Amino acid sequence: MKFLIIGAGGTGGCIGGYLAKLGEDVTFIARGRHLEAMRKNGLRVKSARIGDFVVNPVKACTMEEYKDVPDVVFVCVKYYSLDDAVEFLKPIVGKDTIVIPILNVYGTGGKIQPELDCTVTDGCVYIFSMIEALGVIAQPTPIFRVFFGLREGQAESCLTDRAGDPEHEKQVIERLGEVEKLLNAAGAEAHMTENIQKDALQKFSFVSPMGAAGLYYDGVAADFMAPGEKREMFFDLVREVEAVGRAMGITFDVNLAENAGNILAGLTPDATTSMQRDVAAGGKSEVDGLVHEMVRLGEAYHVDVPNYRRISEWAKMKGIQ
């Protein structure tokens, strides 16, 4: 299979790097000095899970330079870059291409499916990784769990001219199963799930509250580990996500507050979120997808989300984008 990885940062660098190390045909979409370094020295992954390795030579190019038709696309960009990724994909995907968005924001696949004439799943990942230096990805902890799958009813309603074709549906399931096998063989923990909406919202129930509370208080992980207002806000946000999920008809297998607390406890005390770092750098952030989207979901499903609404209004007042 031909894999295309849009975004060669912490997530895309590890997903694509693991697959390339396995010997798969992987092309990265990157840009700037990071791309230049990859072309010159390859892609180095410093992995606490499978050990350090280098993919050299590495197939990497800009969006403008890519001329192939991919079999599987992992979209690993920030939410504010999603529109650019979709516009890039429109002319290059084939009818049999499968697009797997791996973003922090919930429900991304369903939003972009109408834009692409191919199958778009949903997905999420549990990983702590980042660009350490140009051409270098650091994965300092061993956790690397990837979930992806079709949304409920998607096989019957996929917005392509092959929707409802049993043979096409079979091919999609088989290809997703092969992606699962390859990722596991590469050293990740991959799951083709039959309930991606539940799995993705469960991941979101930590990422979104942590991002929202971290931004609102400009806090580090230690601030939310200690008893007090900041910790209470974090868990109130988790409970609001859970309430919206229940209204959506999602039943969780775990206690989301307990699950979020366990993830929080595993962070280093000085950890911050990528949204905080983006805002501090004066650039765009994922505030729309991680904060404002929860207010919209609350309104859509008639669930009161007072803490999200409070942070959303505050962010708008501050001009945070």
C-alpha positions in Angstrom: 0.0 0.0 0.0 1.0 3.6 -0.6 0.7 5.6 2.6 0.5 9.4 2.6 1.2 11.2 5.9 0.0 14.8 6.0 2.0 16.4 8.7 5.4 15.2 9.9 5.2 16.4 13.5 4.9 14.3 16.6 1.9 12.2 15.6 2.5 12.0 11.8 6.3 11.5 12.3 5.7 8.5 14.5 2.9 6.9 12.5 4.8 7.3 9.2 8.1 6.6 10.8 7.1 3.3 12.3 5.5 2.2 9.0 8.5 3.3 6.9 10.9 1.4 9.3 8.8 -1.7 8.6 9.5 -1.2 4.9 6.2 0.2 3.8 5.9 2.8 1.0 5.4 6.0 3.0 5.4 9.6 1.8 5.4 12.6 4.2 3.9 16.0 3.4 6.1 18.5 5.3 7.4 22.0 4.7 10.1 24.5 5.5 13.3 23.7 7.4 11.9 20.5 8.8 11.3 19.1 5.3 14.8 20.3 4.3 16.4 18.4 7.2 14.4 15.3 6.4 15.6 15.4 2.8 19.2 15.9 3.9 19.5 13.5 6.9 16.4 11.4 6.8 13.8 11.3 9.6 15.1 10.4 13.0 12.6 9.0 15.6 13.8 8.8 19.2 11.3 6.3 20.5 10.9 5.1 24.1 8.7 2.3 22.7 10.8 0.6 20.1 14.2 2.3 20.3 15.7 5.1 18.2 15.8 4.7 14.5 16.4 6.7 11.3 14.5 6.5 8.0 17.0 7.4 5.4 16.4 8.1 2.6 12.9 9.3 3.4 10.1 10.2 0.9 9.0 13.7 1.8 7.7 16.6 -0.2 5.4 19.6 -0.2 1.7 19.4 -1.1 2.5 21.0 -4.5 5.2 18.4 -5.3 3.0 15.3 -4.5 1.7 13.7 -7.7 0.7 10.2 -6.7 -2.6 8.6 -5.7 -2.4 7.2 -2.2 -4.1 4.1 -0.9 -4.2 5.3 2.8 -3.9 8.8 4.1 -3.2 9.7 7.7 -4.2 13.4 8.3 -2.1 14.5 11.2 -2.4 18.3 11.3 -3.7 20.9 13.7 -7.4 21.6 13.4 -6.8 25.0 12.0 -4.9 23.5 9.1 -7.6 20.9 8.2 -9.2 23.0 5.4 -5.8 23.2 3.6 -5.3 19.5 3.9 -8.8 18.8 2.5 -8.2 21.1 -0.5 -5.0 19.3 -1.1 -6.6 15.9 -1.0 -9.6 16.7 -3.3 -7.8 16.2 -6.6 -5.4 13.4 -5.5 -7.6 10.8 -3.8 -9.0 7.9 -5.8 -12.3 6.1 -5.3 -10.5 3.4 -3.2 -8.4 5.8 -1.1 -9.1 5.7 2.6 -8.5 8.8 4.7 -7.9 8.5 8.4 -7.9 11.8 10.3 -5.9 11.7 13.5 -6.7 15.1 15.2 -7.4 16.3 18.7 -10.8 17.5 17.7 -13.8 15.2 17.9 -15.9 14.3 14.8 -13.4 15.4 12.1 -14.0 12.6 9.7 -17.8 13.2 9.5 -17.2 16.9 8.8 -14.8 16.3 5.9 -16.5 13.2 4.4 -18.8 15.3 2.2 -15.8 17.1 0.7 -13.9 14.0 -0.5 -15.0 11.3 -3.0 -13.5 8.5 -1.0 -14.0 6.8 2.4 -13.1 9.0 5.3 -13.0 7.3 8.7 -12.6 8.8 12.2 -9.6 8.2 14.3 -7.6 9.2 17.4 -4.3 8.5 19.0 -2.8 8.3 22.5 0.9 9.4 22.2 3.2 11.9 23.7 5.6 13.0 20.9 6.9 16.2 19.3 9.4 17.7 17.0 12.6 17.9 19.1 14.8 19.3 16.4 14.6 19.7 12.6 14.1 16.2 11.2 14.0 14.7 14.6 10.8 13.3 16.4 11.0 12.6 20.1 8.6 10.0 21.7 9.8 10.1 25.4 7.1 7.7 26.7 6.1 4.3 25.3 2.4 4.8 25.0 1.3 4.7 21.3 -2.3 3.6 20.8 -4.1 4.3 17.5 -7.8 3.9 17.0 -9.7 4.2 13.7 -12.9 2.9 12.1 -16.1 3.6 10.3 -18.8 5.7 11.9 -22.1 4.0 12.7 -24.1 3.5 9.5 -21.2 4.8 7.4 -20.9 1.8 5.1 -24.5 2.4 4.0 -24.3 6.2 3.7 -20.7 6.9 2.7 -21.0 9.9 0.4 -19.3 8.5 -2.7 -20.8 7.0 -5.9 -19.9 3.6 -4.6 -22.0 3.8 -1.4 -24.0 0.7 -0.8 -21.7 -1.5 -3.0 -21.1 -4.6 -0.9 -17.8 -5.4 -2.7 -16.5 -1.9 -2.1 -17.5 -2.0 1.6 -15.7 -5.4 1.9 -12.6 -3.9 0.4 -12.7 -0.9 2.8 -12.9 -3.2 5.8 -10.2 -5.4 4.5 -7.9 -2.5 3.9 -8.5 -1.0 7.4 -7.7 -4.5 8.8 -4.4 -4.5 6.9 -3.6 -1.1 8.2 -4.2 -2.3 11.8 -2.0 -5.4 11.2 0.9 -3.2 9.8 0.8 -0.7 12.6 0.9 -3.5 15.2 3.7 -5.2 13.3 5.6 -1.9 13.3 5.4 -1.7 17.0 2.4 0.5 17.7 -0.8 -0.6 19.4 -3.5 -0.3 16.7 -7.2 -0.9 16.9 -9.7 -1.0 14.1 -12.8 -0.3 16.2 -16.5 -0.8 15.5 -17.3 2.2 17.8 -14.9 4.9 16.8 -17.3 7.6 18.0 -17.2 6.3 21.5 -13.4 5.8 21.4 -12.7 9.2 19.9 -15.0 11.0 22.4 -13.3 9.2 25.2 -9.9 10.5 24.0 -11.5 14.0 23.5 -12.8 13.9 27.1 -9.2 14.4 28.3 -7.7 16.5 25.6 -10.4 19.1 25.4 -10.8 19.7 29.2 -7.0 19.8 29.6 -6.7 22.2 26.7 -9.5 24.4 27.8 -8.5 24.5 31.5 -4.8 24.9 30.7 -5.6 27.8 28.4 -8.0 29.5 30.8 -5.7 29.3 33.8 -2.4 29.3 31.9 -1.6 26.4 34.0 0.8 23.4 34.0 -0.2 19.8 34.8 0.8 20.2 38.5 -1.9 22.9 38.9 -4.6 20.4 38.0 -3.1 17.6 40.1 -3.5 19.6 43.3 -6.9 20.0 45.0 -8.5 23.4 44.4 -10.4 25.4 41.9 -8.3 24.5 38.8 -8.6 20.8 39.4 -12.4 21.1 40.0 -12.7 23.1 36.7 -10.9 20.3 34.8 -13.1 17.6 36.1 -16.3 19.7 35.6 -15.3 20.0 32.0 -14.8 16.2 31.7 -18.3 15.7 33.2 -19.7 18.1 30.6 -18.2 16.1 27.8 -19.6 12.9 29.3 -23.1 14.5 29.5 -23.0 15.5 25.9 -21.8 12.0 25.0 -24.8 10.4 26.8 -27.1 12.8 25.0 -25.6 11.5 21.7 -26.4 8.0 22.7 -22.9 7.0 23.6 -22.3 4.6 26.4 -18.8 4.6 27.9 -17.0 1.5 29.2 -15.0 3.5 31.7 -15.6 6.3 34.2 -14.4 9.3 32.1 -13.4 11.4 35.2 -11.4 8.5 36.6 -9.9 7.9 33.2 -8.9 11.5 32.8 -7.5 11.6 36.3 -5.3 8.6 35.5 -4.0 10.3 32.3 -3.4 13.5 34.2 -1.4 11.7 36.9 0.9 10.3 34.2 2.0 13.7 33.0 5.1 15.5 34.1 4.3 18.3 36.6 5.4 21.0 34.1 3.5 19.7 31.1 1.4 22.2 29.1 -0.9 21.7 26.1 -0.2 22.4 22.5 -3.0 24.9 22.5 -1.4 26.9 25.2 1.9 26.9 23.3 0.2 28.0 20.1 -1.5 30.9 21.8 1.7 31.9 23.6 3.5 31.9 20.3 0.9 34.3 18.9 -0.4 32.0 16.2 -3.6 30.1 15.5 -4.8 27.5 17.9 -7.3 24.7 18.1 -9.6 26.7 20.4 -12.6 26.4 17.9 -12.4 22.6 17.9 -11.5 22.0 21.5 -13.6 24.7 23.2 -16.2 26.4 21.0 -17.2 23.1 19.4 -18.3 21.7 22.8 -20.6 24.7 23.2 -22.1 24.0 19.8 -22.5 20.3 20.7 -24.2 21.2 24.0 -26.6 23.4 22.1 -27.3 20.8 19.4 -28.0 18.1 22.0 -29.7 20.4 24.6 -27.1 19.8 27.3 -26.0 22.7 29.5 -22.2 23.1 29.4 -21.7 26.2 31.7 -17.9 25.8 32.2 -17.2 25.3 28.5 -19.5 28.3 27.7 -17.6 30.4 30.3 -14.2 29.5 28.8 -15.5 30.0 25.2 -16.8 33.5 26.0 -13.5 34.4 27.8 -11.5 33.2 24.8 -13.5 35.2 22.4 -13.2 38.3 24.6 -9.4 37.8 24.6 -9.4 37.5 20.8 -7.9 34.0 21.0 -8.1 32.3 17.6 
